[in-house]
Amino acid sequence: MARFVLKYEKGEGARWLSHLDVLRAFERALRRSDLPLVYTSGFNPRPKLWFAAPIGVGTTGEAELAAFDLEAPVDAEDVGDRLAAVMPDGLAVRGAWRVQERGAPFKADLVNKMRLVLAIPEGADAAGMEDALKRFLASSEIVVKRDRDGASKMLNIRPRVLRLELERCAEGEATVLADLAVSGDFGVRPAEVVGALAEFLPGLELVSVHRIDIMERR
Amino acid sequence: MRQIPAREGDLRTYVTRFLPRVSKPARYTGGEYNAVIKEAGEKRVRFALAFPDIYEVGMSNLGLRILYHALNSRADVAAERVFAPWVDMEAEMRAAGVPLYSLETGSPLRDFGVVGFSLAHELTYTNVLNMLDLAGIPVRASDRTDADPLIIAGGHCAFNPEPMAEFIDAFAIGDGEEIVLEIAEAVRDRRREGRDSLLTRLAAIPGIYVPSRYEAQYECGRFLGLRPKTDGLPGRIAKRTVADLESAFFPDRFVVPFVEAVHDRAAVEIARGCTRGCRFCHAGMVTRPVRQRSHRKLMEQAESLVSSTGYDEVALVSLSSADYDGIEDLVRTMVEHFEERRVGVSLPSLRADAECVALAGQIERVRKTGLTFAPEAGSQRLRDAVNKNVTEEELFAAISAALDHGWHRVKLYFMIGLPTETDDDLRAIGDLVRSVIGLARRKKTSLNVNVSVACFVPKPHTPFQWRAQGSVEELERKLGIVQEALSIRSVKLGWHNPQASVVECALARGDRRVGAAILRAWGLGAKFDGWEERFDFGRWQQAFADSGLEMAHYSTRSFGYDDSLPWDHIDVGLRKEFLIEQDRMADEARADPDCKLTGCKGCGLEEQDGPLCAEIRERRGSKVAVAS
């Protein structure tokens, strides 16, 4: 048995895929690759597959991570090549390496390094953006409402926003680098960050999200 | 790994702005594995295959998959797909001024040379009009100019093309894989030819019906007949039949959707046509004669599909899978061949037969789905009348076998409003279902029973094509009886809206005048009529009234054997005498089993001398057909 991690890009061609769509696409690509897959047991056997902090519809990512098990060891470069040959457009393979089989392949506590593209309101400028970011970071609490299973919950996302930095601001658009912490199934959503920023700079809107990297949280 | 070429005219760049606001945006962006993207070329015919429903439904259609790859296998044709945008996306597109575009290259539909619509269901007609409008193509055929694409239509509803005659330039009747290439050739050879001249050339292709070349005649409000406007046009158009399914084109790969389709699996067509002769069944009647593919061919095709797609299921598709010669062997070989890769094999249309269930039990070693049976009627008397040849004993034996093989979920299909039906027949549905539950209880196993009730719609080219459909009130009353009979705890009951079935009937048996009602209904906002949440009966009633028509003229009216039928000009090879004979037997509740058992009944298709028909005549002889 051998476990592999695959680094891939969720590009423009896959931007609008949900995580379930990506999962399904991966399962089929794995089958097409003819690699000796390990399947789950039970009535509905599927390839054993994990994803690190999956991103959703409307998001792209250049350092996405997936892991899967093979029945027998295969050279890691071979694994990467065989998958690259059968992956759909939009999910490009960037590398594959072998990891140890025991335990979960990805840690629960991760940090999403995101690039958020925002539309800034008319009349606003870089100084205004810097100010909004500063005020966000200076707040001890940023509370958002989340609906789950029909019930609403109030959550403080501030502790999980580790960094907000203005990268660029010109022609009505700003890009912000954001480090957002994820643990288990509680992650900070870019839309929530932007919603809160809009309190400080009304009219601010999220245009697109791109994940630059996924890191372990220290 | 190929990049999708960025084109100036790729309309997908204009929709990214609002994709975050719509449901399942990946329906509209393409880029799927195995999608065929060709560079625009001068001598290349651009053919758009349009399915008038959402992506997930259209991508499940096997016919569309076959035509797509058949066309793209030709270097001089580029085929692309287009589906109906859901209402939220349509609203965004109209607001932003983005016309309907194809998935492969984001090209506006109106830039194609041909757009071919698949007419699988009458309630998608308004979607056809809506898609044309959204594409900026004139909805009425008579309004189109040489700058507009040729609009053709095929599929099962094309066997009565008249209701859509105003909107379609040419219909392709029957098997599609050969005729679609001939259409592409005709368009390729067009050069500077005008629309009129092109239609004349198309009309010469066997199986093509150009409605504008025919004139409908009416008398005292009744349809009298269709007359060709010029000489040299056939009075009847014979459907196309692919004689040898074995050598007929079949794709070696399928486009693999990102979004979950309704039927998301590899599929091979093991046979086309059906000999069972159920009197209500349109598909069974119009796809005759039966043609089969060999085991070897099917194994090849299944293997090719699985390795090129990565699908984990292969479906063996035909109207009645258990009737395929050597089905047990085929299934066993397939299961063994795919077992290691954890690829399942499924038989979607199974007969209520214990042997078949045991067979299914074998194949579903790898994965288990629910089992579906279609008794259609609750009493043997009514089953005999409609010629659905399954007995209670057979059904119970099949369900018993199902329970023994580990199934705990069974779906049963019934119809209400069948010809000669009485209230006792309706109550018998309850008795039948209760017996099924009792069976499970005696075996001390749990069983979930899902019952689905549809309304009978008399369809063209079937023995019941002359029968009256029940009125809405009558159908609702009957539904009420069944609902009461089935208010049992372990039974989940679903049903189709009787009002929608009445509209379906008016569209299925309509003449050319019904086109006005379809146009008006669409104008009033009708679309996605097959979707419960979008269907509005009042809108359709108004549409018919505004057009000076009555729905009842096409639904609750029974037609006389001597009446001219709006679909008489379409020849599916069936003798009218055969249909009449079968219809009369229904009044006597007389069943007439499969011709494989009784010998040739002289339905008319034996004239084509297909291998199975010849075999039947040799082994079982020929019944004398009753001459009228």
Chai-1 contact restraints between the chains, C-beta under 6 A:
chainA,res_idxA,chainB,res_idxB,connection_type,confidence,min_distance_angstrom,max_distance_angstrom,comment,restraint_id
A,G13,B,G31,contact,1.0,0.0,6.0,A-B,restraint_1
A,W16,B,L19,contact,1.0,0.0,6.0,A-B,restraint_2
A,W16,B,P25,contact,1.0,0.0,6.0,A-B,restraint_3
A,W16,B,A26,contact,1.0,0.0,6.0,A-B,restraint_4
A,W16,B,T29,contact,1.0,0.0,6.0,A-B,restraint_5
A,L17,B,A26,contact,1.0,0.0,6.0,A-B,restraint_6
A,L17,B,F258,contact,1.0,0.0,6.0,A-B,restraint_7
A,D21,B,A26,contact,1.0,0.0,6.0,A-B,restraint_8
A,D21,B,F258,contact,1.0,0.0,6.0,A-B,restraint_9
A,R28,B,V256,contact,1.0,0.0,6.0,A-B,restraint_10
A,R28,B,G310,contact,1.0,0.0,6.0,A-B,restraint_11
A,R31,B,G310,contact,1.0,0.0,6.0,A-B,restraint_12
A,R32,B,G310,contact,1.0,0.0,6.0,A-B,restraint_13
A,Y39,B,R342,contact,1.0,0.0,6.0,A-B,restraint_14
A,F43,B,R367,contact,1.0,0.0,6.0,A-B,restraint_15
A,F43,B,K368,contact,1.0,0.0,6.0,A-B,restraint_16
A,N44,B,R367,contact,1.0,0.0,6.0,A-B,restraint_17
A,P45,B,R342,contact,1.0,0.0,6.0,A-B,restraint_18
A,G58,B,P20,contact,1.0,0.0,6.0,A-B,restraint_19
A,P88,B,Y33,contact,1.0,0.0,6.0,A-B,restraint_20
A,D89,B,G31,contact,1.0,0.0,6.0,A-B,restraint_21
A,G90,B,G31,contact,1.0,0.0,6.0,A-B,restraint_22
